[in-house]
Amino acid sequence: MLKLVIFITLPLILLIASCTISGEQEEQLNVQLGNYIKSHNEQHLLELIGLTEPHVVRYYKNQGDSTFIVYFKDFHDGSQTYFENPTYRETKSEGKLIQRKYWVEYYTNIVEINHEYCIFALSDDGGDNWFFLKQDDYRNKDIKGFKRLFD
């Protein structure tokens, strides 16, 4: 009987301990993720810039206005790109720093670019505010100023 209690209790404790954000914070994250994807897909550049991790924005702004605009317009072979169907993959946290990885379908009207493209959500205040960045920027070591919890 004791083994059964431990078998049931231990996973429950691990599940509760792995929950790093509240229901309200989770809802806020989902709204912000939806806004990020919508602003990308509809090319609302000001909103997209406001939802993008500030160090990424600064990195591209420092490369000049044309590079900055081209980056945020995100064309692929002359066609507009789209994100669809975000799927939660994993969460990592360290203190108040929380990072989430999502897979999205990344495509144009002509071709699918990647059906498991990663978007990362980052919060440095325990999940109250979220910023987003694409996998290429998350892995770009030239973009400094934020800690990467994922390899």
N, C-alpha and C positions, 0 to 999 in steps of 0.2 A: 504494500500500500504506500509506503514512504517513497519508493521508487516512482510510482505513478504520480504522486504529488509533485515530486521534484521534476519529473518529465514534463508535466503540464505547467508548473510554476516558472521554471527557468526560461522557457521561450517567451512567456508572457512578460516577464521582467525585462528581458532583452528587447522585446518589441517596444515596451513603454520607454525604456532608456534610449532607444534609437530615434524616437520622435523628438525632433529638435525644434519644431515650431508649433505654435498653437493653431487651432482651427481658423481663427481670424487671420492670422499671418498666412496660413495656407491659402485662404480665399483671396487675400491681397496679392499673393504671388501669382495665382492663377489669372487674376484680372490683369496684372501687369504683363505676364507672359502673353496673354491674348492681345493686349495693346501693342506689345513689341512686334508680334507677328503681323498684326493688321497694319501697323505703320510701315513695316518693311514691304508688305505685299502691295499696299496702296501708295507707296512712295511719299508718305507724309514725313519728309526729312527732318523737320524740326522736332516732331514727337519722337522719331526714331533716335535722333541724336540725344534727346533728353533721357531716353530709356537705356542708352548704351553706357557701359562702364566708362566713367570719366577718364581714366588713364588711356583707354583706347581712343576716345575722342581727341584727347590732347596729342596722342601719338600721330594720328592722321592729320590733324590741324597743323602740326609743326612741319609737315611735309609739303604744305602749300595748299592753296584753295582748290586747285583743279584735282589734285589727288584726293583731297578731303571729300569733294562732291562725288567724284567717281566711285570712291569706296562706299559711300552711303547709298548711292543709286544702285549699286550691286548688279551690274549687267554681266551676262555670260555669253560670249560670242555675239554680242550685239542685241541680245534678248533680255528682257526683264526677268529677274529671278523671283521665286516664291517659296515660302515655307508653309507647310501644311502638316496636320496630324502630329502635334507634339506628344511624345511618349516619355513619361518619367523613367529614368534609368537608375539614378543613384544620388544619394546625398552624402556629403562629407562636411564635418564641422570641426572647428577648433576655437574654443572660447565663444566669442560673439560672431565669429566669422562662419558663415554657412554658405556652401556652394552646392548647387544642384545641376545635374547633367540631364539633358533631354535629347532625344533623337527626334529629328523632323525630316520630312520628305523635302528635299531641296531640288527644285526643277525650274524649267522655263516652259513656255508654251510649246516648245519644240522637242525638248529632251529632258529626261530625268538626269540630274547631276549626281545625286547621292540620296538613297532612301534611308540612310542612317547617319545623316549629318548631325553633328552635335551643336547644341546651343547651351551655354552655361548661364545660370542665374547666380548672382553673387550678392550677398548681404553682409555688411560688416557691422551691423547693429542688432544682431540677434534675430533677424527676419522681419523687421518692421519696414525696411525699404529694400528694393531689389533693382539691380542693374543687370544688363544682359550683354553677352558677347558671343561671337561665333568661334567655332573650334580653331580656326586658323589663328585668330588673335589670342586665344587662350594659350596656345602652344608657342606663340611668337615671343621668344625670350628678349627681343628688342623692346617690347612693350613692358615697361617696368611700373611699379607702384602698387601692385596688388599681389597677394600671396596665392599661389596655385596649390590647391589641395589634391587635385587629380594629376596623375602622371601623364 
